[in-house]
Amino acid sequence: MGFFDFLTEDIAIDLGTANTLIIHDGKVVVDSPSIVARNRTTGKITAIGKEASMMQGKTHENIRTIWPLKDGVIADFDASEQMIREFIKKIPSIKKKLISPSLRMVICIPSGITEVEKRAVYNSAEKMKGKEVYLIHEPMAAAVGIGVDIMKPKGNMIIDIGGGTTEIAVIALGGIVVDKSIKVAGNVFNNDIAYYLRTQHNLYVGERSAEMIKIQVGAATDDLENPPEDMYIQGRDLLSGKPKQIQISYREVAKAIDKSIIRIEDAVMETLSKTPPELAADIYNTGIYLAGGGSMLRGLDKRLSRKTDLPVYVAEDPLRAVVRGTGIVLKDLEQYKGILVE
């Protein structure tokens, strides 16, 4: 312990396309949408997180809502930096301190990230007083968060479906053996739903409404055992221009997102086909683990199980599996040093 260690705080960040989660002292202290509202005339950020999310699709021309992260990586450097800085300021114990402390951070990144994108995350963290910055691949963090012993000579398959990307990885001996990252995830499902409503019902809905439909009546298959009740959704009629309401069922949502689910299935099959035989034998026994918000889609586990002929398990609290894993790694950096990204 150094003399100035009391001026250092440890935080774990899951910097997601849709949500940002931060762990401090073993607790999730920030769980907020990764969105900011910016004033076009002054260039200042007027709202961040939940507050900005409420404004989405309802702003006038002077205010614009931005998702600073696209496909799991930083798309708007300035907005993302301000967003993360504000989130860190919200951490209760940091808020109380007179001098803002230096930070030891572990940040999640997608497995398909480029060197340039990696550098952007790193630079962003350093600007926020990041004294020590470590990066970890999302599937690896998800595996740790689920409770998989990643150090064993045993193959485990993890599928992490977030907002911007679906990360598929086969992990053994503390490393990723085979991985695939595709840009089909929660946001694509929202777009599919909005497109379906436009083409089939002449109803124009915003991103927030499409997301609401996905959460309330979303399904990956049309033969659910406990189907959700139909939902009423309001939007603008494309023919008359008037506001209108329609009723939508889970079967329609399953039809709307079917092509995107097929793309995820294909990526899973491709990953399995590249898996070494000894690890494939392990996966046959252990099955596949699902994490991330997208894995909460009704019937997705059953559909993937039918496609792969393997048991598929959804993680407990899948939304927080990645950040939980990042928090565990942060607590024991020495043990997990080998799985961090250089």
matplotlib code that plots the C-alpha trace (Angstrom):
import matplotlib.pyplot as plt

x = [0.0, 1.5, 1.0, -1.3, -3.4, -6.3, -6.4, -7.1, -10.5, -11.1, -14.0, -15.2, -17.0, -19.2, -19.3, -22.2, -23.9, -27.3, -26.4, -23.4, -22.8, -20.2, -19.2, -17.5, -16.7, -18.4, -21.8, -23.4, -23.4, -24.4, -26.8, -27.9, -28.7, -25.6, -27.2, -26.6, -28.6, -26.6, -27.5, -26.7, -26.2, -23.9, -22.5, -23.0, -24.4, -27.8, -28.7, -27.1, -28.4, -32.1, -32.9, -31.6, -33.4, -36.7, -36.0, -35.3, -37.6, -39.2, -36.6, -36.8, -34.2, -31.8, -31.4, -30.1, -29.9, -26.8, -25.7, -21.9, -21.2, -21.9, -21.5, -19.8, -17.1, -16.7, -18.3, -18.4, -15.3, -16.2, -19.8, -18.7, -16.0, -18.4, -20.9, -18.5, -17.1, -20.7, -21.4, -18.2, -19.2, -22.4, -20.6, -21.5, -18.1, -16.3, -19.0, -18.1, -14.4, -12.9, -10.1, -11.2, -9.3, -7.1, -8.8, -7.8, -10.2, -11.1, -13.2, -15.0, -14.5, -15.9, -13.7, -13.8, -12.4, -9.6, -6.4, -7.6, -10.9, -8.9, -6.7, -9.8, -11.2, -7.8, -7.2, -10.7, -10.0, -6.7, -8.3, -10.6, -7.7, -7.3, -4.0, -4.1, -6.3, -7.0, -9.2, -11.0, -13.0, -16.7, -17.2, -14.4, -16.0, -19.4, -17.9, -16.4, -19.6, -21.7, -19.4, -17.5, -14.0, -12.2, -8.7, -9.5, -8.4, -12.1, -14.0, -17.0, -19.1, -20.4, -22.8, -23.1, -26.0, -25.8, -27.2, -24.7, -22.9, -23.3, -20.1, -19.6, -16.6, -15.1, -13.0, -10.4, -7.3, -8.0, -8.0, -10.3, -9.8, -12.4, -14.5, -16.9, -18.4, -21.4, -23.2, -26.6, -28.1, -30.7, -30.6, -31.1, -34.1, -35.6, -35.0, -36.6, -39.7, -40.0, -39.6, -42.2, -44.8, -44.1, -44.4, -47.2, -49.3, -48.4, -47.5, -44.4, -43.0, -39.8, -36.8, -38.2, -41.6, -39.8, -37.7, -40.8, -42.5, -39.3, -39.3, -43.0, -44.0, -40.6, -40.0, -37.6, -40.1, -43.8, -44.5, -43.9, -45.3, -46.2, -46.8, -47.1, -50.4, -50.9, -49.8, -51.3, -48.9, -49.4, -47.6, -48.3, -50.3, -48.1, -51.2, -53.3, -50.7, -53.0, -51.9, -53.2, -53.1, -52.8, -52.6, -49.4, -48.7, -45.5, -46.0, -45.6, -42.5, -41.0, -41.7, -40.2, -36.9, -36.6, -33.9, -31.7, -32.0, -31.0, -27.9, -27.0, -27.7, -25.4, -22.6, -23.0, -22.8, -19.7, -18.0, -18.8, -17.5, -14.1, -13.9, -11.1, -12.6, -11.5, -13.2, -16.2, -16.5, -16.5, -19.2, -21.3, -21.3, -21.4, -23.7, -23.9, -24.2, -26.2, -25.5, -26.4, -29.8, -30.6, -30.5, -33.7, -35.7, -38.4, -37.7, -34.2, -32.5, -34.9, -34.4, -30.6, -30.9, -32.9, -30.4, -27.3, -28.7, -27.0, -28.4, -28.5, -28.6, -29.4, -27.3, -28.9, -29.4, -27.9, -27.9, -25.3, -23.2, -20.5, -20.1, -20.2, -17.3, -15.4, -15.9, -14.5, -11.5, -10.9, -10.9, -8.2, -6.1, -3.1, -5.0, -6.7, -3.7, -3.4, -6.9, -6.6, -6.0, -2.5]
y = [0.0, 3.4, 6.6, 8.0, 4.9, 6.6, 9.1, 6.2, 4.7, 1.4, 1.3, -1.3, 0.0, -1.8, 0.8, -0.5, 0.9, 1.0, 1.1, 2.0, 0.3, 1.1, -1.0, 0.6, -1.2, -4.4, -2.6, -1.4, 2.4, 3.5, 1.8, 4.3, 4.6, 5.6, 8.7, 12.4, 15.5, 18.3, 22.0, 22.6, 26.4, 26.3, 22.8, 22.1, 18.8, 19.5, 16.0, 12.6, 9.1, 8.6, 12.3, 12.4, 9.1, 10.7, 13.4, 11.0, 11.6, 14.6, 17.4, 20.6, 21.7, 23.3, 20.0, 16.8, 13.4, 11.4, 7.8, 8.4, 4.7, 2.7, -1.0, -1.1, 1.4, 5.2, 7.0, 10.5, 11.1, 14.4, 13.3, 9.9, 11.5, 14.0, 11.2, 8.9, 11.9, 12.7, 9.1, 8.9, 12.1, 10.4, 7.6, 8.5, 8.1, 10.0, 12.8, 13.3, 13.8, 17.3, 16.3, 14.2, 10.9, 9.1, 6.0, 2.5, 1.2, -2.0, -1.3, -3.8, -3.8, -5.9, -8.8, -7.6, -4.1, -2.6, -1.1, 2.4, 1.9, 0.4, 3.4, 5.7, 3.9, 4.1, 7.8, 8.6, 6.8, 8.5, 12.0, 11.1, 10.7, 7.0, 6.3, 2.6, 1.5, -2.1, -3.4, -6.8, -8.4, -8.6, -12.4, -13.0, -10.6, -12.2, -15.7, -14.5, -12.8, -15.9, -17.9, -20.0, -21.0, -19.7, -20.8, -24.5, -26.6, -26.8, -25.2, -22.9, -21.1, -17.6, -15.5, -11.9, -10.1, -6.4, -3.3, -2.9, -6.2, -9.9, -11.4, -15.2, -16.8, -20.1, -19.7, -22.1, -21.7, -18.0, -17.1, -16.8, -19.7, -18.8, -15.7, -13.9, -10.4, -9.4, -6.1, -7.7, -7.1, -5.2, -2.0, -4.0, -5.8, -2.3, -1.2, -4.5, -3.9, -0.2, -1.3, -4.1, -1.6, 0.8, -1.8, -4.0, -1.5, 1.9, 3.0, 5.2, 4.7, 6.1, 4.2, 4.3, 2.8, 0.0, -0.8, -0.8, -3.3, -5.5, -5.5, -6.1, -8.5, -9.4, -13.0, -15.0, -17.8, -17.9, -21.0, -19.7, -21.7, -18.5, -15.9, -12.2, -10.4, -8.3, -4.7, -1.5, 0.8, 4.4, 6.2, 8.2, 6.8, 7.1, 7.4, 10.0, 11.6, 11.3, 9.7, 6.1, 3.0, -0.7, -3.9, -6.0, -9.6, -11.5, -13.6, -10.4, -9.3, -12.8, -12.5, -9.0, -9.9, -13.4, -12.5, -10.9, -14.0, -16.2, -14.1, -14.7, -18.5, -18.5, -16.8, -19.3, -22.2, -20.7, -20.3, -24.0, -25.1, -23.5, -24.9, -27.4, -31.0, -31.3, -28.1, -29.0, -32.1, -29.9, -27.6, -30.7, -31.4, -27.9, -26.3, -22.6, -19.6, -16.5, -13.0, -9.4, -7.7, -9.3, -12.8, -11.8, -12.1, -14.7, -18.1, -17.2, -19.9, -22.5, -21.4, -21.5, -24.9, -26.3, -24.9, -26.2, -29.4, -28.2, -27.0, -23.2, -21.4, -17.8, -16.1, -14.9, -11.2, -11.2, -7.4, -7.2, -10.3, -8.4, -5.6, -8.2, -10.1, -6.8, -6.1, -9.5, -9.0, -5.5, -7.0, -9.6, -8.0, -10.2, -13.4, -12.2, -10.3, -12.9, -12.2, -8.4, -6.9, -5.4]
z = [0.0, -1.0, 1.0, -1.7, -2.1, -0.2, -3.1, -5.6, -6.2, -8.0, -10.5, -13.1, -16.2, -18.6, -21.4, -23.4, -26.6, -24.8, -21.1, -19.0, -15.7, -13.1, -10.0, -7.0, -3.7, -5.1, -5.7, -9.0, -8.3, -11.9, -14.2, -16.8, -20.6, -22.6, -24.1, -23.9, -24.9, -26.4, -27.1, -30.8, -30.3, -27.3, -27.8, -24.1, -22.8, -21.2, -19.9, -19.5, -18.9, -17.8, -18.2, -21.8, -22.5, -21.6, -24.2, -27.0, -30.0, -28.3, -28.7, -30.7, -33.2, -30.6, -28.7, -30.1, -28.4, -29.1, -28.4, -28.0, -28.4, -31.6, -31.8, -28.4, -29.3, -29.0, -31.9, -30.4, -28.4, -26.7, -25.8, -24.4, -22.3, -20.8, -20.2, -18.4, -16.4, -15.2, -14.4, -12.3, -10.4, -9.4, -7.4, -3.8, -2.2, -5.0, -4.7, -1.0, -1.6, -1.7, -4.1, -7.1, -6.7, -9.3, -10.7, -11.2, -13.9, -15.6, -18.8, -21.0, -24.7, -27.6, -28.7, -32.3, -31.5, -33.6, -32.2, -33.0, -31.1, -28.2, -28.1, -28.1, -24.9, -23.3, -24.0, -22.8, -19.5, -19.1, -19.5, -16.6, -14.2, -14.9, -13.2, -14.1, -17.0, -17.9, -20.7, -20.7, -23.5, -22.9, -23.4, -20.9, -18.3, -18.9, -18.3, -15.0, -14.0, -14.7, -12.4, -15.0, -13.9, -17.0, -15.8, -16.2, -19.2, -20.2, -23.0, -22.3, -24.9, -24.0, -26.1, -25.0, -26.7, -26.0, -27.6, -30.5, -30.8, -30.2, -28.9, -29.2, -27.7, -26.8, -23.7, -22.1, -19.9, -19.3, -23.0, -26.0, -28.4, -31.0, -31.2, -33.4, -33.0, -35.2, -35.3, -34.8, -31.3, -29.3, -31.5, -34.7, -33.1, -32.4, -36.0, -37.3, -35.2, -36.4, -40.0, -39.6, -38.2, -41.1, -43.8, -42.3, -40.4, -42.0, -38.4, -37.8, -34.3, -32.6, -31.2, -27.6, -28.7, -30.6, -27.6, -25.4, -27.8, -27.6, -23.8, -23.3, -26.1, -27.7, -28.6, -30.7, -31.5, -32.1, -30.0, -26.4, -23.5, -21.5, -24.1, -23.1, -23.6, -26.7, -26.5, -27.7, -29.4, -30.6, -33.4, -36.6, -39.5, -42.6, -44.9, -43.1, -40.9, -37.9, -34.6, -34.3, -32.1, -33.1, -31.2, -31.6, -30.5, -29.7, -32.9, -35.0, -33.1, -33.6, -37.4, -37.5, -35.9, -37.4, -40.0, -37.3, -35.1, -38.0, -38.4, -34.7, -35.2, -38.2, -36.3, -33.4, -35.9, -37.6, -34.2, -33.3, -36.6, -35.9, -32.3, -31.7, -31.2, -27.6, -26.7, -28.7, -26.6, -23.4, -24.8, -25.6, -21.8, -20.4, -23.0, -24.0, -21.7, -22.6, -21.1, -22.0, -22.2, -25.6, -24.0, -22.1, -25.3, -24.7, -26.3, -27.6, -25.4, -26.8, -30.3, -30.0, -28.3, -31.2, -33.7, -32.0, -30.3, -27.1, -23.7, -23.5, -20.1, -19.6, -16.9, -13.7, -14.1, -17.6, -17.9, -15.2, -15.9, -17.8, -15.2, -12.4, -14.0, -14.5, -10.8, -9.8, -12.1, -10.5, -7.0, -7.9, -10.6, -9.8, -10.4, -13.6, -15.1, -17.9, -19.2, -19.5, -22.9, -23.4]

ax = plt.figure().add_subplot(projection="3d")
ax.plot(x, y, z, "-o")
ax.set_aspect("equal")
plt.show()
